[in-house]
Amino acid sequence: MIEVTRLNGKKYWINPHQIECMELKPDLTLTLLSGKTVVVSETPDQIVDRIVEYRKRIGNYSQEL
């Protein structure tokens, strides 16, 4: 899971494998595979960085097993 921040300041965690697309409208809107949308205060680059870090983390975990 990656942490995102809703516009009201509340933290929220989403499964990055469920993100279908990201759009700036002007706030960043994440559309999930379920069709649900989440508007967040992060930038697209921040979200991509978090996804990359998440995937590195789970990749390292599977190599430790």
C-alpha positions in Angstrom: 0.0 0.0 0.0 1.1 3.6 -0.6 0.1 6.6 1.4 -1.8 9.4 -0.2 -3.3 12.6 1.2 -6.9 13.6 0.4 -7.5 17.3 -0.1 -9.0 17.5 3.4 -5.6 16.5 4.9 -6.6 13.0 5.9 -4.1 10.2 5.1 -5.3 7.3 3.0 -3.6 4.1 1.8 -4.3 2.6 -1.6 -3.0 -0.5 -3.4 -0.8 0.9 -6.2 -1.6 -2.1 -8.4 -5.2 -0.9 -8.6 -4.4 2.5 -10.1 -5.5 2.6 -13.7 -4.6 6.2 -14.5 -3.8 9.6 -13.0 -5.2 12.9 -14.2 -4.6 16.6 -13.3 -8.0 18.3 -13.2 -6.4 20.6 -11.7 -6.0 18.4 -8.6 -4.5 15.0 -9.1 -7.2 12.4 -9.5 -6.4 8.7 -9.3 -8.8 6.4 -11.1 -8.8 2.8 -9.7 -9.6 -0.3 -11.6 -12.9 -0.5 -9.8 -13.9 2.9 -11.3 -13.6 4.7 -7.9 -11.7 8.0 -8.0 -9.5 9.5 -5.3 -8.5 13.1 -5.4 -5.1 13.7 -3.7 -2.8 16.5 -2.9 0.4 14.8 -4.1 2.0 15.5 -7.4 2.1 12.8 -10.1 5.9 12.5 -9.6 5.4 11.9 -5.9 2.9 9.1 -6.6 5.2 7.5 -9.2 8.1 7.7 -6.7 5.9 6.0 -4.0 4.9 3.2 -6.4 8.5 2.6 -7.4 9.6 2.5 -3.7 6.7 0.1 -2.9 7.6 -2.2 -5.8 11.3 -2.2 -4.7 10.2 -3.0 -1.2 8.0 -6.0 -2.2 10.7 -7.2 -4.6 13.3 -7.2 -1.9 11.0 -9.0 0.5 10.4 -11.8 -2.0 14.2 -12.2 -2.5 14.6 -12.6 1.3 12.3 -15.6 1.4 
